[in-house]
Amino acid sequence: HPVMVFIAPQTSFMLLSCSFLSTFFLVVPGSLKQIDAGNGQVFGVNSADEIYTLYSGVWTKVPGSLKHVSVGPAGVWGVSAGDYILNLQRGDWVVVRGLLKQVDAGGSVFPAGVNSNDDIYCLPAEGSWINIQGKLKYYSCGSYSCWGVNSADNIYIMKGVTPTKCGGSLQWEQIDGALSMIEVSTDGKVYGVNSNGDLFEREGVSSINPAGTKWRQLPLYQRIKHVSYDGGHLWLITLDNSILDCTDDLN
């Protein structure tokens, strides 16, 4: 897998209809199994659980080993192969009490995630992990709502999420459709991937209507297994761990 590769300006672009009316994507050098973007940063892990961050167009290796990484308002968080939770503090990974198989840093200054039993947790600014009733295999938070999918690929939203109330309203609302993973951006955009590798965007999402109105499938020529959005960039990981960057800004 390539490392420390500069994304050359001459990389060929391909026209793609994505979340924007007319946009382009480029195949980014490198190989990742999971990617997360937030707060203007991009982090990812490869099949060997090596960690990388995109710095000035270069994939820079970060010391440590994680199977899942997340970056957002809550900072940089990750989980190891043994489900240990780690938080990047002043350049060093600090182990945080608890066990999770997936963690998300997109909430309003708090992380959230799920463990190997699909139990759901969030970590308030003061105190320890709070268990949220229900079962999810993947959980992602934005600035005013959190979304998740369960083992049957059912989709749920938790509204009323605030910096001081990471559990939100504690009332789950089921959303139509079926997804295997879902991601909420800091600004509230919601994207998901189904078990067939199809990519979807939730339309009509706003702080007044966090659940949005309907799903729109985004036409792609490749099957996707992971998606993340931040700052005008839609990051996609294909089934063969290729990295795609879909953007409406080519400058």
ChimeraX attribute file (.defattr): number of C-alpha atoms within 10 A of each C-alpha:
attribute: neighborCount
match mode: 1-to-1
recipient: residues
	/A:1	10
	/A:2	8
	/A:3	13
	/A:4	16
	/A:5	14
	/A:6	16
	/A:7	16
	/A:8	11
	/A:9	9
	/A:10	6
	/A:11	11
	/A:12	9
	/A:13	15
	/A:14	11
	/A:15	11
	/A:16	19
	/A:17	14
	/A:18	21
	/A:19	23
	/A:20	14
	/A:21	8
	/A:22	11
	/A:23	17
	/A:24	17
	/A:25	23
	/A:26	18
	/A:27	16
	/A:28	19
	/A:29	20
	/A:30	17
	/A:31	19
	/A:32	25
	/A:33	22
	/A:34	26
	/A:35	25
	/A:36	28
	/A:37	27
	/A:38	24
	/A:39	16
	/A:40	11
	/A:41	16
	/A:42	22
	/A:43	25
	/A:44	26
	/A:45	25
	/A:46	20
	/A:47	14
	/A:48	12
	/A:49	19
	/A:50	17
	/A:51	25
	/A:52	23
	/A:53	20
	/A:54	17
	/A:55	14
	/A:56	9
	/A:57	13
	/A:58	16
	/A:59	23
	/A:60	17
	/A:61	17
	/A:62	15
	/A:63	12
	/A:64	13
	/A:65	18
	/A:66	24
	/A:67	22
	/A:68	27
	/A:69	29
	/A:70	29
	/A:71	26
	/A:72	27
	/A:73	17
	/A:74	21
	/A:75	19
	/A:76	23
	/A:77	27
	/A:78	27
	/A:79	25
	/A:80	19
	/A:81	13
	/A:82	11
	/A:83	19
	/A:84	16
	/A:85	24
	/A:86	24
	/A:87	21
	/A:88	14
	/A:89	11
	/A:90	7
	/A:91	9
	/A:92	12
	/A:93	17
	/A:94	13
	/A:95	14
	/A:96	13
	/A:97	11
	/A:98	13
	/A:99	18
	/A:100	25
	/A:101	22
	/A:102	26
	/A:103	29
	/A:104	31
	/A:105	29
	/A:106	31
	/A:107	29
	/A:108	23
	/A:109	19
	/A:110	24
	/A:111	28
	/A:112	27
	/A:113	27
	/A:114	25
	/A:115	19
	/A:116	13
	/A:117	11
	/A:118	19
	/A:119	17
	/A:120	25
	/A:121	24
	/A:122	25
	/A:123	20
	/A:124	19
	/A:125	16
	/A:126	8
	/A:127	7
	/A:128	13
	/A:129	17
	/A:130	14
	/A:131	15
	/A:132	16
	/A:133	13
	/A:134	13
	/A:135	17
	/A:136	24
	/A:137	22
	/A:138	26
	/A:139	27
	/A:140	27
	/A:141	32
	/A:142	25
	/A:143	21
	/A:144	22
	/A:145	26
	/A:146	31
	/A:147	26
	/A:148	30
	/A:149	24
	/A:150	19
	/A:151	13
	/A:152	11
	/A:153	18
	/A:154	16
	/A:155	24
	/A:156	21
	/A:157	20
	/A:158	22
	/A:159	21
	/A:160	18
	/A:161	20
	/A:162	18
	/A:163	15
	/A:164	13
	/A:165	16
	/A:166	28
	/A:167	25
	/A:168	19
	/A:169	13
	/A:170	15
	/A:171	15
	/A:172	17
	/A:173	13
	/A:174	15
	/A:175	18
	/A:176	12
	/A:177	12
	/A:178	16
	/A:179	24
	/A:180	22
	/A:181	23
	/A:182	25
	/A:183	27
	/A:184	28
	/A:185	24
	/A:186	24
	/A:187	18
	/A:188	21
	/A:189	21
	/A:190	28
	/A:191	26
	/A:192	27
	/A:193	23
	/A:194	19
	/A:195	14
	/A:196	11
	/A:197	18
	/A:198	18
	/A:199	26
	/A:200	22
	/A:201	20
	/A:202	18
	/A:203	16
	/A:204	15
	/A:205	17
	/A:206	15
	/A:207	14
	/A:208	9
	/A:209	10
	/A:210	20
	/A:211	23
	/A:212	16
	/A:213	14
	/A:214	15
	/A:215	18
	/A:216	13
	/A:217	16
	/A:218	15
	/A:219	13
	/A:220	13
	/A:221	7
	/A:222	13
	/A:223	18
	/A:224	24
	/A:225	23
	/A:226	27
	/A:227	26
	/A:228	25
	/A:229	26
	/A:230	21
	/A:231	14
	/A:232	14
	/A:233	18
	/A:234	20
	/A:235	22
	/A:236	29
	/A:237	22
	/A:238	19
	/A:239	14
	/A:240	13
	/A:241	19
	/A:242	16
	/A:243	24
	/A:244	19
	/A:245	18
	/A:246	26
	/A:247	22
	/A:248	16
	/A:249	10
	/A:250	11
	/A:251	5
